[in-house]
């Protein structure tokens, strides 16, 4: 299931937030989206998830334009920020709520979460705390895990390494690569951390001022040097 971005444009007043002529993401790729603040990374993700209305162009997942159908949502998992959470619930309540939306019973939710025990590190389940009272890092983990619950074919994560301690960052990298290898899922990750991005991505998309200016093959991990050179001050 390839993803096609064509003539996609989003404008706020006189500011062009995103303007991509054409970009194709092939099924099974791990795409790392990098760029400075204001480059358009989050705007692109929000357009891909139909959370923003494009001023021009479209995003197509498989044969479906995201703005014309909701069928793609059944095979997509995403976490962009805390607004995706319901913070007056406990983590368990939130996971079961997401599970119900995906037609998963509690046993299935528990079984799927158990796979990610290392990533949770004993800090998520059984704490008897509301999500709002957890650390920023644990909120981040909850959002990421919820995005994985329905075993999606497409995963979109905005700055997933933010707020995580080094051990959790390492666990997340291993988790995403293993998920990609075992399921063939397409994964899109934005990050300001170039090392984490190049560690997991098979391809790097570099955005600047809303434009896609580089499309780098990273199947052999060679994109890191070019990125370091580009961002060097």
N, C-alpha and C positions, 0 to 999 in steps of 0.2 A: 504494500500500500504506500505508494509514493505521495509526497506532498508537493504541490505546485503553488508558488507565489508568483503572481503576474500583475505587473503595472500597479502594485500596491502603494497607496499613498494616504497619509494622514496629516492634516494640517490643523494647527491651532492658531487662529487669527492669521498673522503673517509668518508664523514659524512653521516650517516644514519638519514635522517630527519623524516622518518616515517616508522614503521614496525609493522603492526597490523595483527595478524593471522586470527582472525574472530570476527566479531561483528555484531549483528543484532539490528536494531532499529525498534520497532514495531509501526504500524500505530497509530497515535494519541498521542504518547508520547511527552513530552517536555524534551529534553536532554540538560543538562548543561555540557559543556566541559570545564574542568579546568586543570591548569598546569602552571608551571613557564615559563618564557620566553624561547623560543627554544624547548618547549615540543612537538611541531608538530601540534598544534591546527589549525593554519591558513593553513598549508600544507594539512591537512586532508580536510578542507573545499574546498580548491582549487582543490583537486583531485576529490571530490564529485561533483563539478560543472564543471568538465572537463576543467579546466583552466590550469592544469598541466597534463603532461603525466606520468603515473605511470611506474616505472621500472619493477614492477611485480604486479600481482593480479588485482582485479577489484572492482568497486562499482556498485551495481545493485539497481535501484529504481523500485520497483515492479518486473516486469519480464524483464526490460530493462537495459542493461549495459550502463552506461552514455557515455562511449567512442565509442560506436557503433551506437548510435541513438540520435537524438535531440528531440524525442517525449516528454521526461520527462520535457523539459524546459517549456512546456505550462502550467504545474501545479506546477512550482517551482518559488519561489521568494527569492532573496538573496541580501544582502548588506554586503560587506566585508570592503571596504575602499573608499576613495574619487575618486579613479580611475573609479568607477562605475558612477560617476556624469558627466554631461556635463556642465562645470562651466561657459561657456559663454552664457548660457540661464538663464532666470528667473525661479524661481520654477514652475510657472504656465506653461511656455513653456516646461520645462522638464517633468512635469507630463503628459501633453498632448502628448508629444513625446512618452513616455512610453506607454500611453494609446493606441496610434495608433499601436504600436508594438503588443499590446494585442487585437487589433480589438475593442477598446472601443471608443465611441464618447465622445465629451467634456462634455455633460450633465452627462453621466455615471461616468466619472472621477470626476466631481464636486460632485456628489452625494456620491461617495465612500470616497472622502476626507473629506466631511462634518462630517462623523462618527467620525473622529479623531480630531475634533475641540479642545478638551481639550489638547491633546498632542501637537498640533501646537501652542496653547496659543497665537494666534493672531500675531505670529512672522514670519510666513512663506508666506502666501498669501497676495497679495495687497501691498507689500513693495516696488515695483518698483526697485528692486535691482537684479543684476546678482548673481547667486549662488556663484561665486568666492568672492563676497564682503560681504557675510554673515558670521556669527560667526561659529566656528567649531561645536558648538552644534546644530545650525540650519541646517548646512550641514548634520550632522548625522541624524537629523529628516527627512530631504528630502529623503535621501537614504533609510531609513527604510520604509517610507510611499510609496515610489516607489515600494519597494519589495512586498508590500501588495496590490497594485492596482489590480492585476489580480485575487485576492482572491485565492491564491495558496493553494494547499494541503500540500506542503512542504515549510517551511521557514528556511533559513539559515542566521544567523546574527553573524558577528564576532565583539566582543567587543561593542555591541550596547549601553551600558551605558556610554561609554567614552564620555567626553565633555558635557554631559547633566547635568543640575543643579538638585538638589535634587527633586524638584517638577516634573520635566520632567522624571527623573528616576522612580519615583513612578507611574506616568501616563503610562510609557512604560510597567512596570510590569503588571499593571492592563489590559492594552491593549492586551498584548500577552496572558495572561491567559484567558481573555474573548474571544479572537479570537479562541483559542484552544478549549474552551468549546462549543462555538457556531457552529464551523465548523468541529471539529474533526481533524483539521490539525496537522501534525507533525511539531514540531519546534525544531531547533537546535541552541543553543546560546553558544558562548564562552565568558568567562569573567574572569578577575582577581578578581572581587568582589565576594567573596564567599557568602556574605549575599544575594545579589541580585540573585545569581545563585540558592541557595537553596530555596529562596522564591518562585520561579516560576517553578522549575524543578521537574518532577516526577522521574527522574533518573539522576545520575551524572556519567560521564566518566572522570577518572583522567588519564592524559597523563604525561609521564616523559621520556625525551630523545627519543621521537618518539614511545614509547611503551605504550600500554593501560595497566595500572597496577592495577586499581581498577574500578569496575563497581558497583555502589552503588544505591540501591533502596532508593528513597527519597519521596515516595508517602505519607509518614506521616511526612516529614520534618526532619527526624532523621539523615540525612547524614552530617549535619553541624558540629556536634561535631567531627566526624571522620576526616573531612577535616581540621578543625582547629588544631587538633592534628598532622596531617600529615605535615602541612605547618609551624608548630611552630618551631622557630629557637632556 
